[in-house]
Amino acid sequence: MYAGLLGGVALARSMTVGGQQRRSAMGAKVLVVDDEREFSVLLSERLRRRDYEAQFCFGGKEALEILGRRPFDVIVLDLVMPEMDGITTLKEIKLRYPLTEVILLSGRATLETAIQGMWMGAFEYLTKPCEIEHMTSKINEAYLRKFAQEERIRKAKRELELSRGQTAERNP
């Protein structure tokens, strides 16, 4: 059933862009959230073989509990799940962990639901079955976006600290 997910090659550990070495998603912490147990386990295994730090769970409530104990860079989130659906889970993730990137995934959701998820802050929407190369490419893009956002925040904090230090020197 998931033959497309089984193929593929690993991403390079780093990328060269404009002659400069750039960080890649290898080693990124990925949480797979899907009520289809076989799919969750299989995708997590495939990601670990490609040097991602992957973990899985089977529902939105469980995902939120795990996120409360440990941060993740990227979440691969099924839209159609019992108890707490993907849209509700996405809303909670973005409220609590706004920099965590979420890739929506489904074989049964409507296009309207996918669009709603994108409006709510999801990084991407993919349909099942999904080739592992395409999945890892999107995980890499999501991770790099998260990393860039975190870098901008760190830079802004440093600039703020510097400006406060200069203001304190001028006004003792």
N, C-alpha and C positions, 0 to 999 in steps of 0.2 A: 504494500500500500504506500509506503514511503520511499520507494526506490529512488526518486529524485533527490531525496535528502541524503542518500548514502554515498553519492559520488563526490568528487571534488578534490581540490588541492588546497593546501594551507596558504594563508596570506603571508607575505614577507614580514619579518619582524620589524622592519622599519621601511620607510619610504624616502626616496630622494626627490625633493621638489625644488626646482631652481638651484640645484647644486647643494642644497642644504638637507641634512638628515632630519626627518620628521618622525614623530612618535606614531606608532600604529596601535591597533586595538589588541595586539597579542598580549595576553596577560590581563586583559580587561575582565572585570567581574560582571558576569551575565547571569541573570535569573530568568529561567524559562517557566512561564506560568500557563499551563494548559491542562484541562481536565482529561484529555486523552493520555492516559498513563504511558502507553507504549511510545507515543510521539515525544512526550516530555523527556523520558529516559533516553531515547535514541538521539534526540537533538543535543541534549546535554553531553552525552558521550562523544558525539562528533565534534562538538565545540572544544571539549577538553583535549581531544586528539590534535586540535589545531592551536593548542597552548592558550586557550581562554580558560579563565577560572569560572566554570559553569556549575550552576546548581539548578535544581528543578523543584517545583511544587505543583499542586493540582487544583488550585483555586485562588480567587482574589483575597479572601480573608487570610489564608495561609501566607500569601505573598506579602501582605501588609505586616503580618507578625514577623516574618523573616526580615523585612526591610527595617523594622523597628530595632532589630538586634544587630544588623550588619548592612553597610552601604553596598550598593551595586552601581555600576556605571551604566549598564544597558539592561532593559527588561524586554523580553520577547513575550508578548501578552496576547493570549487567545481572546477573541471577542465574545464567543458564545460559550458560556460556562454556567452550570447551575449555581444556585445560592447568590453569588455576586458576579454579575456579568463583567465583561471587559471594560465597558464604558464607565461603569461605576468604580471599578478598580483603578482605571486610568485617572479619573477625577481625584480620587484619594491620593494616588501616587504624586500627581502634580501639585496637589495642595501641600502635602507633607515634605516632598523631596523634589522641588521644582527643577533642579539641574539634572536629575536622572532622566536619561533618554528612554523612550518607550517605542518599541516597534510593535504595531498591531499585526495580528496574524489570525486568519480564519479561512475556513473552507465553506462556511455556511452563512456568514454575515452578509447583509445587504451593502450595496455601495453607499447608501445614505448613512449607514452606521459608520462605515469607514471614514467618510467625509466628516461626520460629527466628531470622530476621534481625532482627526487631524486638526480640526478647529480647536479642540481642547488641549492641544499641545503634543500629540503623538508625533514622533519623528517621521514615521513611514507606516504604510499599510502594505502587507504582503499576503498573498493568497496561498493556501495549501493546495496541492503539494508545492513546495518551494525548493529549488535547487540549492544545495549547500553553499555553492560559490556565491550565489546571489544573496543568500542570508548573511554570510560572513562579510560580504562587501558592505551591506547595509549596517551591520553591527559596527564595522570599522568606521564608517562615516558618522554614525551616531556617537561613537566613543570620541572621535576627533572633535566633533562639535562640542561635546561636554567638556573635553579637555581645554578647548579654546575659550569657552565661557568661563571656566575656572581660572584660566590664566588672566583674562580681562579683569576678573574680580580681584585677583591677587595684585595685579598692577594698580588698579584703582585704590586699593587699600594702602599700598606702599606710597602712592602719590599723596593720599590723604594724610598719612602719618608724617611724611616729609613736610607738607604744607603746615600742619599743626606745629611741628618742631620749629619751622621758620617763624611762624607767628609768635610762638612762645619766646623765641630769642629776641624778637623786636619789642615785645610787650612784657617785660619781666615783672 
